[in-house]
Amino acid sequence: MIDDKGNPGTFYPGNTGIGNSLIGALERGARYAARVTVHEFDTDGNEVVFVNEGRSEVNWFRYGKECVSPESFVITETGPGRLQLK
């Protein structure tokens, strides 16, 4: 869980090249979960009560794809100065 109350509305993973990250770069092929929690205050400074305590559903995503080296490949010459890799 990352609580970014000091800088609300801006969250960037470390590999975006934007701003400072709280978690560092995301790992390719890894699975992550994200949930947003809303905190709002009325004019008297009282916290507004939201359904589910202001929490969104948890959303899962996998960042990129793992970079897996091919086990084998075939090189075929298709013409002068031309190759086909499979």
C-alpha positions in Angstrom: 0.0 0.0 0.0 1.3 3.4 -0.9 -0.2 6.4 0.9 0.6 9.6 -1.1 -1.5 12.1 0.9 1.4 14.7 0.6 1.1 14.7 -3.2 -2.5 13.6 -4.1 -3.4 12.8 -7.6 0.1 12.1 -8.9 1.6 8.7 -8.8 4.1 7.4 -11.3 6.1 4.2 -11.2 9.8 4.7 -11.3 10.3 3.6 -14.9 8.0 6.3 -16.5 10.6 9.0 -16.4 8.1 11.3 -14.6 8.5 12.6 -11.1 9.8 10.7 -8.1 8.5 7.2 -7.5 7.5 5.7 -4.1 8.0 2.2 -5.4 10.7 2.2 -8.0 10.5 0.7 -11.4 8.0 -2.0 -12.2 9.3 -5.4 -13.0 8.5 -6.8 -16.4 6.2 -9.8 -16.3 5.3 -9.2 -12.6 1.7 -9.0 -11.5 0.5 -5.9 -9.5 -2.6 -4.7 -7.8 -3.9 -1.2 -7.6 -6.7 0.3 -5.4 -7.6 4.0 -4.9 -8.8 5.5 -1.7 -10.5 8.9 -1.7 -10.2 11.2 1.3 -12.2 14.4 1.1 -13.0 17.0 3.8 -16.0 19.4 4.1 -15.6 23.1 4.8 -15.6 22.4 8.5 -12.6 20.1 8.2 -14.7 16.9 8.8 -13.8 13.9 6.6 -16.6 13.0 4.2 -17.8 9.4 4.6 -17.9 7.4 1.4 -19.3 4.0 0.7 -16.6 1.3 1.3 -14.6 3.8 3.2 -13.8 5.5 -0.1 -11.9 2.5 -1.5 -12.2 1.4 -5.1 -12.2 -2.2 -6.2 -8.8 -3.9 -6.5 -7.6 -4.0 -10.1 -4.9 -6.4 -11.1 -2.5 -6.1 -14.1 0.6 -7.6 -15.4 3.3 -5.2 -16.4 4.7 -5.9 -19.9 5.8 -9.4 -20.9 8.7 -11.4 -19.6 11.6 -11.3 -22.0 12.3 -14.9 -22.7 15.2 -15.9 -25.0 14.2 -18.3 -27.8 15.3 -21.9 -27.3 16.2 -22.2 -31.0 15.9 -20.4 -34.3 16.5 -21.0 -38.0 18.3 -18.7 -40.4 17.4 -19.1 -44.0 19.0 -17.1 -46.9 16.2 -15.7 -49.0 18.3 -13.8 -51.5 21.4 -11.8 -51.9 22.0 -10.0 -48.6 18.6 -11.1 -47.2 17.9 -13.6 -44.4 14.8 -14.9 -42.7 14.9 -15.7 -39.0 12.3 -18.1 -37.5 
